[in-house]
């Protein structure tokens, strides 16, 4: 994979691993005690000193009898037995110390009326997760998100999220959530979680950070198809800042450019249309007021003029200082235009008040997608409704001359078969 950037460490945030929140911090699984050698060195010396001298060994053995003889033999063999056993014994694992205050009930924590930058750890347990019906690592196909409408509006586009649908896995492919939702793929273990298909085991339960064999963010990224990001609230400004992530499939942006930036700078540096005029105020209030029991999800879409899922090289080499649509060549082949869509989930972590982002990317040729009923006309109408700043942001001029005529042709073909706007079901974002 060409674009594979993982920012690890530096964050005492392990909640992202649990998916029921939080696993490393709150999951209480008793470990089996491992008992070390119970014979102290002083007793060992006493046993060695009790051995008879060679001059009187024969008579002493008769006088001492079988129990004492057995004791002498054990004393002679004990050093060798101990040296053999000791490497197999382990020291007891150091008890995990929680790096936060004891969580309080939501009413007592009162985070809905908190000051900016302040968060009281609160108790939260999401609803039980039900198994995905007939989920199969070979047969379950990606959900066909088609996140465009006949009219394009610049909005946050958030919707309430069903807890069952937090992480969506399919045949393209966290301690509690994943085994409950996908029991044929994941299995819960006393130490963490096991992947039944790959045989990989991840241990993270009740461990101190320096005891983990792998960074928590890396573990989380290897358990799901989604990219991950963690936002932490700045105590002075109240803005949420990108502090960590495992971003593999960004497509048009680089984590190194956005790391440690507040959300406002992330969006303005990316020239997001109408961010200051329509999005910023509402977005900042939303992040501040978001509570652990109200996760949300949103979808977006882009058009891409190359077939690289990880990094769209049409906008420039990933290692260039500056990249953008202004460097791209105009598309000449409809078969090289791709539909790229993201499903983003947003949830607040109850212990720290940080925000966990998951980003699942879907990618397929436009010509394949346009075989689906109603898609060509809806996508065409949506693109034609883009205002000038949206066109510039999405590279409109680089593909319009090839894409728009094709969509019009396919739309008319479908409408002749009865797939008209009047008959179209309203099932956004499918």
DOLUMFI-291675 format. One record per residue (C-alpha): x, y, z. Coordinates in Angstrom, 1 decimal, always signed. Example, Ala and Ser with C-alpha at 12.3 -4.5 7.8 and 13.67 -1.06 7.14 Angstrom:
2
X: +12.3, Y: -4.5, Z: +7.8
X: +13.7, Y: -1.1, Z: +7.1
//
This chain:
430
X: +0.0, Y: +0.0, Z: +0.0
X: +1.5, Y: +3.3, Z: -1.0
X: -0.1, Y: +5.4, Z: +1.7
X: +0.4, Y: +4.0, Z: +5.1
X: +0.9, Y: +6.5, Z: +7.9
X: +0.3, Y: +5.5, Z: +11.5
X: +0.8, Y: +8.0, Z: +14.4
X: +1.3, Y: +6.0, Z: +17.6
X: +1.8, Y: +6.7, Z: +21.2
X: +1.7, Y: +9.9, Z: +23.1
X: -2.0, Y: +9.5, Z: +24.2
X: -3.1, Y: +7.8, Z: +27.4
X: -6.3, Y: +6.8, Z: +25.6
X: -7.0, Y: +3.1, Z: +25.4
X: -10.8, Y: +3.3, Z: +25.2
X: -10.8, Y: +3.0, Z: +21.5
X: -9.9, Y: -0.7, Z: +21.8
X: -13.1, Y: -1.7, Z: +23.6
X: -15.9, Y: -0.7, Z: +21.3
X: -18.2, Y: -0.9, Z: +24.3
X: -16.0, Y: +1.6, Z: +26.1
X: -13.5, Y: +1.4, Z: +27.5
X: -11.8, Y: -2.0, Z: +27.5
X: -8.4, Y: -1.6, Z: +28.8
X: -9.5, Y: +0.8, Z: +31.4
X: -12.6, Y: -0.9, Z: +32.8
X: -12.7, Y: -4.5, Z: +31.8
X: -12.1, Y: -6.4, Z: +35.0
X: -10.8, Y: -9.9, Z: +34.2
X: -9.1, Y: -11.8, Z: +36.9
X: -5.7, Y: -13.2, Z: +35.9
X: -4.5, Y: -16.6, Z: +37.2
X: -1.9, Y: -16.2, Z: +39.9
X: +1.5, Y: -17.7, Z: +39.1
X: +3.3, Y: -19.0, Z: +42.1
X: +7.0, Y: -18.7, Z: +42.2
X: +9.4, Y: -21.0, Z: +44.0
X: +8.3, Y: -21.3, Z: +47.6
X: +11.4, Y: -22.7, Z: +49.2
X: +13.6, Y: -19.9, Z: +50.4
X: +17.4, Y: -19.9, Z: +50.0
X: +17.9, Y: -20.2, Z: +53.8
X: +15.9, Y: -23.4, Z: +54.0
X: +17.8, Y: -24.8, Z: +51.0
X: +21.1, Y: -24.2, Z: +52.9
X: +19.8, Y: -26.0, Z: +55.9
X: +18.9, Y: -29.0, Z: +53.8
X: +22.3, Y: -29.1, Z: +52.2
X: +24.1, Y: -28.8, Z: +55.6
X: +22.1, Y: -31.8, Z: +56.9
X: +23.8, Y: -34.2, Z: +54.5
X: +25.9, Y: -37.0, Z: +56.3
X: +29.7, Y: -37.2, Z: +55.9
X: +31.2, Y: -39.9, Z: +53.7
X: +32.9, Y: -41.7, Z: +56.7
X: +29.6, Y: -42.4, Z: +58.4
X: +27.3, Y: -42.6, Z: +55.5
X: +26.5, Y: -46.3, Z: +55.7
X: +25.7, Y: -46.5, Z: +59.4
X: +23.9, Y: -43.1, Z: +59.3
X: +21.6, Y: -44.3, Z: +56.6
X: +20.5, Y: -47.2, Z: +58.6
X: +20.0, Y: -45.1, Z: +61.7
X: +18.2, Y: -42.3, Z: +59.9
X: +15.6, Y: -44.5, Z: +58.2
X: +13.7, Y: -44.0, Z: +54.9
X: +12.1, Y: -40.6, Z: +55.6
X: +15.3, Y: -38.9, Z: +56.4
X: +17.1, Y: -40.6, Z: +53.5
X: +14.4, Y: -39.3, Z: +51.2
X: +14.9, Y: -35.8, Z: +52.6
X: +18.7, Y: -36.0, Z: +52.0
X: +18.2, Y: -37.2, Z: +48.4
X: +15.8, Y: -34.3, Z: +47.8
X: +18.2, Y: -31.9, Z: +49.2
X: +20.9, Y: -33.1, Z: +46.8
X: +18.6, Y: -32.9, Z: +43.8
X: +16.8, Y: -29.7, Z: +44.7
X: +19.2, Y: -27.2, Z: +43.2
X: +18.9, Y: -28.9, Z: +39.8
X: +15.1, Y: -29.2, Z: +40.0
X: +14.9, Y: -25.5, Z: +40.9
X: +17.1, Y: -24.4, Z: +38.0
X: +15.0, Y: -26.5, Z: +35.7
X: +11.7, Y: -25.1, Z: +36.9
X: +12.6, Y: -21.5, Z: +37.5
X: +12.7, Y: -20.4, Z: +33.8
X: +9.1, Y: -21.6, Z: +33.3
X: +7.8, Y: -19.5, Z: +36.2
X: +6.7, Y: -15.9, Z: +35.6
X: +6.5, Y: -13.0, Z: +37.9
X: +3.0, Y: -11.8, Z: +38.8
X: +1.7, Y: -9.2, Z: +36.5
X: +1.8, Y: -5.7, Z: +38.0
X: -1.7, Y: -4.6, Z: +38.9
X: -3.1, Y: -2.1, Z: +36.4
X: -3.5, Y: +1.4, Z: +37.8
X: -6.2, Y: +3.5, Z: +36.2
X: -4.9, Y: +6.9, Z: +35.0
X: -8.2, Y: +8.6, Z: +35.8
X: -10.7, Y: +9.3, Z: +38.5
X: -13.5, Y: +6.8, Z: +39.3
X: -16.3, Y: +7.3, Z: +36.7
X: -19.5, Y: +8.9, Z: +38.0
X: -23.1, Y: +8.4, Z: +36.9
X: -24.0, Y: +10.7, Z: +34.0
X: -26.3, Y: +12.8, Z: +36.1
X: -23.6, Y: +13.3, Z: +38.7
X: -20.8, Y: +13.9, Z: +36.2
X: -23.0, Y: +16.6, Z: +34.6
X: -20.9, Y: +16.9, Z: +31.5
X: -23.8, Y: +18.4, Z: +29.6
X: -23.2, Y: +21.6, Z: +31.5
X: -19.4, Y: +21.5, Z: +31.8
X: -16.9, Y: +24.2, Z: +31.2
X: -14.8, Y: +24.1, Z: +28.0
X: -11.8, Y: +21.8, Z: +28.4
X: -13.2, Y: +20.0, Z: +31.5
X: -14.6, Y: +16.5, Z: +31.4
X: -15.6, Y: +14.3, Z: +34.4
X: -15.2, Y: +10.6, Z: +33.7
X: -18.7, Y: +9.1, Z: +33.5
X: -20.2, Y: +5.7, Z: +33.7
X: -21.5, Y: +4.4, Z: +30.4
X: -22.4, Y: +1.0, Z: +28.9
X: -23.8, Y: +0.8, Z: +25.4
X: -26.7, Y: -1.5, Z: +24.7
X: -25.9, Y: -5.2, Z: +24.1
X: -24.7, Y: -6.0, Z: +20.6
X: -26.5, Y: -8.6, Z: +18.5
X: -24.8, Y: -10.8, Z: +16.0
X: -24.8, Y: -9.7, Z: +12.4
X: -27.4, Y: -12.0, Z: +10.6
X: -25.6, Y: -14.7, Z: +8.7
X: -22.3, Y: -12.7, Z: +8.5
X: -19.6, Y: -14.4, Z: +6.5
X: -16.0, Y: -13.5, Z: +5.9
X: -16.4, Y: -14.8, Z: +2.3
X: -20.0, Y: -13.9, Z: +1.4
X: -21.0, Y: -10.6, Z: +3.2
X: -20.7, Y: -7.8, Z: +0.7
X: -19.9, Y: -4.2, Z: +1.3
X: -22.9, Y: -2.0, Z: +2.0
X: -23.7, Y: +0.0, Z: -1.2
X: -23.6, Y: +3.5, Z: +0.2
X: -24.6, Y: +6.1, Z: -2.5
X: -24.3, Y: +9.3, Z: -0.4
X: -25.6, Y: +11.8, Z: -3.0
X: -28.9, Y: +13.4, Z: -3.6
X: -30.5, Y: +15.3, Z: -6.5
X: -29.7, Y: +18.6, Z: -4.8
X: -26.4, Y: +19.2, Z: -3.0
X: -26.3, Y: +21.1, Z: +0.3
X: -23.3, Y: +22.0, Z: +2.5
X: -24.2, Y: +20.5, Z: +5.9
X: -22.7, Y: +18.3, Z: +8.5
X: -25.1, Y: +15.6, Z: +7.3
X: -25.0, Y: +13.7, Z: +10.6
X: -27.6, Y: +11.0, Z: +11.6
X: -28.1, Y: +9.0, Z: +14.7
X: -26.2, Y: +5.7, Z: +14.7
X: -27.5, Y: +2.3, Z: +15.7
X: -25.0, Y: +0.9, Z: +18.2
X: -25.0, Y: -2.4, Z: +16.3
X: -23.7, Y: -0.6, Z: +13.2
X: -20.7, Y: +1.1, Z: +14.7
X: -18.1, Y: -1.0, Z: +12.9
X: -19.2, Y: -2.5, Z: +9.6
X: -17.2, Y: -5.5, Z: +8.3
X: -17.6, Y: -7.4, Z: +5.1
X: -15.8, Y: -9.8, Z: +2.8
X: -13.3, Y: -7.1, Z: +1.7
X: -11.9, Y: -6.8, Z: +4.9
X: -13.0, Y: -4.6, Z: +19.7
X: -12.8, Y: -6.7, Z: +22.9
X: -16.5, Y: -6.7, Z: +23.5
X: -18.2, Y: -5.3, Z: +20.4
X: -16.4, Y: -7.3, Z: +17.7
X: -17.0, Y: -10.8, Z: +19.1
X: -20.6, Y: -10.0, Z: +19.9
X: -21.3, Y: -8.6, Z: +16.4
X: -19.1, Y: -10.9, Z: +14.4
X: -18.8, Y: -14.1, Z: +16.4
X: -17.6, Y: -16.2, Z: +13.4
X: -14.6, Y: -13.9, Z: +13.0
X: -13.6, Y: -12.8, Z: +16.5
X: -13.4, Y: -14.5, Z: +19.9
X: -13.0, Y: -12.9, Z: +23.3
X: -10.1, Y: -14.1, Z: +25.3
X: -9.1, Y: -13.4, Z: +29.0
X: -6.2, Y: -11.3, Z: +27.7
X: -8.0, Y: -9.5, Z: +24.8
X: -9.3, Y: -10.7, Z: +21.5
X: -8.5, Y: -13.3, Z: +18.9
X: -9.0, Y: -13.3, Z: +15.1
X: -10.4, Y: -16.7, Z: +14.2
X: -9.5, Y: -16.3, Z: +10.5
X: -5.9, Y: -15.1, Z: +10.7
X: -5.0, Y: -16.7, Z: +14.0
X: -3.8, Y: -13.3, Z: +15.4
X: -4.1, Y: -12.7, Z: +19.1
X: -4.1, Y: -9.2, Z: +20.7
X: -3.5, Y: -8.8, Z: +24.4
X: -4.4, Y: -5.6, Z: +26.2
X: -6.6, Y: -6.3, Z: +29.2
X: -5.5, Y: -4.8, Z: +32.5
X: -2.0, Y: -4.0, Z: +31.3
X: +0.1, Y: -0.9, Z: +31.9
X: +1.2, Y: +1.0, Z: +28.8
X: +4.7, Y: -0.3, Z: +29.0
X: +3.5, Y: -3.9, Z: +29.2
X: +1.6, Y: -3.8, Z: +25.9
X: +3.3, Y: -5.7, Z: +23.1
X: +1.7, Y: -3.4, Z: +20.5
X: +0.5, Y: +0.2, Z: +20.5
X: -3.2, Y: +0.4, Z: +21.3
X: -3.9, Y: +2.4, Z: +18.1
X: -2.2, Y: -0.1, Z: +16.0
X: -4.1, Y: -3.0, Z: +17.6
X: -7.4, Y: -1.2, Z: +16.9
X: -6.4, Y: -0.5, Z: +13.3
X: -5.7, Y: -4.2, Z: +12.7
X: -9.1, Y: -5.2, Z: +14.0
X: -11.2, Y: -3.2, Z: +11.6
X: -11.4, Y: -2.0, Z: +8.0
X: -11.8, Y: +1.6, Z: +9.2
X: -9.2, Y: +4.3, Z: +9.5
X: -9.2, Y: +5.7, Z: +13.1
X: -8.6, Y: +9.1, Z: +14.6
X: -8.7, Y: +10.5, Z: +18.1
X: -9.6, Y: +14.1, Z: +18.9
X: -8.8, Y: +15.6, Z: +22.3
X: -10.3, Y: +18.8, Z: +23.7
X: -8.0, Y: +21.7, Z: +24.2
X: -8.4, Y: +22.9, Z: +27.8
X: -7.9, Y: +26.6, Z: +26.9
X: -9.9, Y: +27.0, Z: +23.7
X: -12.4, Y: +24.1, Z: +24.0
X: -11.6, Y: +23.1, Z: +20.4
X: -11.0, Y: +19.4, Z: +19.5
X: -7.5, Y: +18.7, Z: +18.3
X: -6.4, Y: +15.7, Z: +16.2
X: -3.9, Y: +14.0, Z: +18.5
X: -3.6, Y: +10.5, Z: +17.1
X: -4.7, Y: +8.2, Z: +14.4
X: -4.1, Y: +5.2, Z: +12.1
X: -4.8, Y: +6.6, Z: +8.7
X: -4.2, Y: +4.2, Z: +5.7
X: -6.7, Y: +5.3, Z: +3.1
X: -6.9, Y: +9.1, Z: +3.3
X: -7.0, Y: +9.5, Z: -0.5
X: -6.7, Y: +13.3, Z: -0.7
X: -5.0, Y: +14.4, Z: +2.6
X: -2.0, Y: +13.4, Z: +4.8
X: -2.1, Y: +12.8, Z: +8.5
X: +1.3, Y: +14.5, Z: +9.0
X: -0.3, Y: +17.8, Z: +7.7
X: -3.2, Y: +17.6, Z: +10.1
X: -1.8, Y: +16.1, Z: +13.3
X: -2.0, Y: +18.4, Z: +16.3
X: -4.3, Y: +20.9, Z: +14.5
X: -7.7, Y: +21.9, Z: +15.8
X: -10.8, Y: +21.1, Z: +13.8
X: -11.0, Y: +24.6, Z: +12.5
X: -7.5, Y: +24.6, Z: +11.1
X: -8.0, Y: +21.1, Z: +9.6
X: -11.0, Y: +22.3, Z: +7.6
X: -9.7, Y: +25.8, Z: +6.6
X: -6.3, Y: +24.4, Z: +5.6
X: -8.2, Y: +21.9, Z: +3.3
X: -10.4, Y: +24.7, Z: +1.9
X: -13.6, Y: +23.0, Z: +2.9
X: -16.4, Y: +25.0, Z: +1.2
X: -18.4, Y: +27.3, Z: +3.4
X: -16.7, Y: +26.0, Z: +6.6
X: -16.6, Y: +29.4, Z: +8.3
X: -20.0, Y: +30.6, Z: +7.1
X: -22.1, Y: +27.5, Z: +7.5
X: -20.3, Y: +24.7, Z: +9.3
X: -17.8, Y: +25.9, Z: +12.0
X: -20.2, Y: +27.2, Z: +14.7
X: -22.5, Y: +24.2, Z: +14.5
X: -19.7, Y: +21.7, Z: +14.4
X: -17.9, Y: +23.1, Z: +17.4
X: -21.1, Y: +23.2, Z: +19.4
X: -21.8, Y: +19.6, Z: +18.3
X: -18.5, Y: +18.2, Z: +19.4
X: -18.8, Y: +20.0, Z: +22.8
X: -22.3, Y: +18.8, Z: +23.5
X: -21.9, Y: +15.3, Z: +22.2
X: -22.5, Y: +12.7, Z: +24.9
X: -21.3, Y: +9.1, Z: +25.1
X: -24.8, Y: +7.7, Z: +24.6
X: -25.5, Y: +9.6, Z: +21.4
X: -23.1, Y: +8.4, Z: +18.6
X: -23.7, Y: +9.7, Z: +15.1
X: -22.8, Y: +8.7, Z: +11.6
X: -22.4, Y: +10.5, Z: +8.3
X: -21.5, Y: +9.8, Z: +4.7
X: -19.7, Y: +11.8, Z: +2.0
X: -18.6, Y: +11.2, Z: -1.6
X: -15.9, Y: +12.3, Z: -4.1
X: -15.0, Y: +11.6, Z: -7.6
X: -11.4, Y: +10.4, Z: -8.4
X: -9.6, Y: +10.3, Z: -11.7
X: -7.3, Y: +7.4, Z: -10.8
X: -7.6, Y: +3.9, Z: -9.3
X: -5.5, Y: +4.2, Z: -6.2
X: -7.5, Y: +3.7, Z: -3.0
X: -4.8, Y: +4.8, Z: -0.6
X: -3.6, Y: +8.0, Z: -2.3
X: -5.1, Y: +9.8, Z: -5.3
X: -1.9, Y: +10.4, Z: -7.3
X: -3.9, Y: +12.5, Z: -9.8
X: -3.5, Y: +15.5, Z: -7.4
X: +0.2, Y: +15.0, Z: -7.1
X: +2.8, Y: +12.8, Z: -5.6
X: +2.1, Y: +12.0, Z: -1.9
X: +5.6, Y: +13.2, Z: -1.0
X: +5.2, Y: +16.6, Z: -2.7
X: +5.1, Y: +19.7, Z: -0.4
X: +1.9, Y: +20.8, Z: -2.0
X: -0.8, Y: +18.8, Z: -3.7
X: -4.2, Y: +19.7, Z: -5.2
X: -6.5, Y: +19.3, Z: -8.1
X: -4.7, Y: +22.1, Z: -9.9
X: -2.0, Y: +19.6, Z: -10.7
X: -4.3, Y: +17.0, Z: -12.1
X: -4.7, Y: +16.2, Z: -15.8
X: -8.2, Y: +16.3, Z: -17.3
X: -9.9, Y: +12.9, Z: -17.5
X: -10.2, Y: +11.3, Z: -20.9
X: -11.6, Y: +7.9, Z: -20.1
X: -14.8, Y: +7.2, Z: -18.2
X: -13.4, Y: +3.9, Z: -17.1
X: -10.8, Y: +5.7, Z: -15.1
X: -13.2, Y: +7.8, Z: -13.0
X: -14.0, Y: +6.3, Z: -9.6
X: -16.6, Y: +6.9, Z: -7.0
X: -15.1, Y: +7.3, Z: -3.5
X: -17.3, Y: +7.4, Z: -0.4
X: -16.6, Y: +7.5, Z: +3.3
X: -18.8, Y: +6.4, Z: +6.2
X: -17.7, Y: +8.2, Z: +9.3
X: -18.9, Y: +7.4, Z: +12.8
X: -18.4, Y: +9.8, Z: +15.7
X: -18.7, Y: +8.9, Z: +19.4
X: -17.5, Y: +10.5, Z: +22.6
X: -15.4, Y: +8.3, Z: +25.0
X: -16.9, Y: +8.3, Z: +28.5
X: -13.7, Y: +8.3, Z: +30.5
X: -11.7, Y: +11.1, Z: +28.9
X: -14.3, Y: +13.0, Z: +26.9
X: -12.1, Y: +12.5, Z: +23.8
X: -13.8, Y: +11.8, Z: +20.4
X: -13.2, Y: +8.6, Z: +18.4
X: -13.6, Y: +8.9, Z: +14.6
X: -13.9, Y: +5.8, Z: +12.4
X: -13.6, Y: +6.3, Z: +8.6
X: -14.6, Y: +3.4, Z: +6.3
X: -13.8, Y: +4.1, Z: +2.6
X: -15.7, Y: +2.5, Z: -0.3
X: -14.3, Y: +2.7, Z: -3.8
X: -15.7, Y: +1.5, Z: -7.1
X: -15.7, Y: +2.5, Z: -10.8
X: -18.5, Y: +4.9, Z: -11.8
X: -19.4, Y: +2.7, Z: -14.8
X: -20.1, Y: -0.2, Z: -12.4
X: -22.2, Y: +2.0, Z: -10.1
X: -24.2, Y: +3.4, Z: -12.9
X: -25.6, Y: -0.1, Z: -13.6
X: -27.7, Y: +0.4, Z: -10.4
X: -31.3, Y: +1.8, Z: -10.8
X: -31.7, Y: +5.6, Z: -10.4
X: -28.0, Y: +6.2, Z: -9.7
X: -27.0, Y: +8.0, Z: -13.0
X: -29.7, Y: +10.7, Z: -12.7
X: -29.3, Y: +11.3, Z: -9.0
X: -25.5, Y: +11.6, Z: -9.2
X: -25.8, Y: +13.9, Z: -12.3
X: -28.3, Y: +16.2, Z: -10.6
X: -26.2, Y: +16.3, Z: -7.4
X: -23.0, Y: +17.3, Z: -9.4
X: -24.8, Y: +19.9, Z: -11.4
X: -26.1, Y: +21.5, Z: -8.2
X: -22.5, Y: +22.1, Z: -6.9
X: -21.7, Y: +25.8, Z: -6.4
X: -18.4, Y: +27.2, Z: -7.6
X: -16.5, Y: +26.7, Z: -4.4
X: -17.7, Y: +23.1, Z: -4.2
X: -16.7, Y: +22.5, Z: -7.8
X: -13.2, Y: +23.8, Z: -7.1
X: -12.9, Y: +21.7, Z: -3.9
X: -14.0, Y: +18.5, Z: -5.7
X: -12.1, Y: +18.9, Z: -9.0
X: -15.1, Y: +19.4, Z: -11.1
X: -13.3, Y: +20.8, Z: -14.2
X: -11.0, Y: +17.8, Z: -14.3
X: -13.8, Y: +15.2, Z: -15.1
X: -16.9, Y: +17.1, Z: -16.1
X: -16.4, Y: +16.8, Z: -19.9
X: -16.2, Y: +13.0, Z: -19.6
X: -18.5, Y: +12.2, Z: -16.7
X: -21.5, Y: +14.4, Z: -17.3
X: -22.3, Y: +13.2, Z: -20.8
X: -21.9, Y: +9.6, Z: -19.7
X: -24.3, Y: +10.1, Z: -16.7
X: -26.9, Y: +11.8, Z: -18.9
X: -26.8, Y: +8.9, Z: -21.4
X: -27.1, Y: +6.3, Z: -18.7
X: -29.9, Y: +8.2, Z: -17.0
X: -32.0, Y: +8.4, Z: -20.2
X: -31.5, Y: +4.6, Z: -20.8
X: -32.8, Y: +3.9, Z: -17.3
X: -35.7, Y: +6.3, Z: -17.6
X: -36.8, Y: +4.7, Z: -20.8
X: -37.2, Y: +1.5, Z: -18.7
X: -39.3, Y: +3.3, Z: -16.1
X: -36.6, Y: +4.2, Z: -13.6
X: -37.6, Y: +7.8, Z: -13.3
X: -37.3, Y: +10.3, Z: -10.4
X: -41.0, Y: +9.9, Z: -9.6
X: -40.6, Y: +6.2, Z: -9.0
X: -37.3, Y: +6.5, Z: -7.1
X: -37.4, Y: +5.2, Z: -3.5
X: -36.1, Y: +7.5, Z: -0.8
X: -33.5, Y: +5.3, Z: +1.0
X: -30.6, Y: +7.7, Z: +1.4
X: -27.7, Y: +7.0, Z: +1.8
X: -28.1, Y: +3.6, Z: +0.0
//
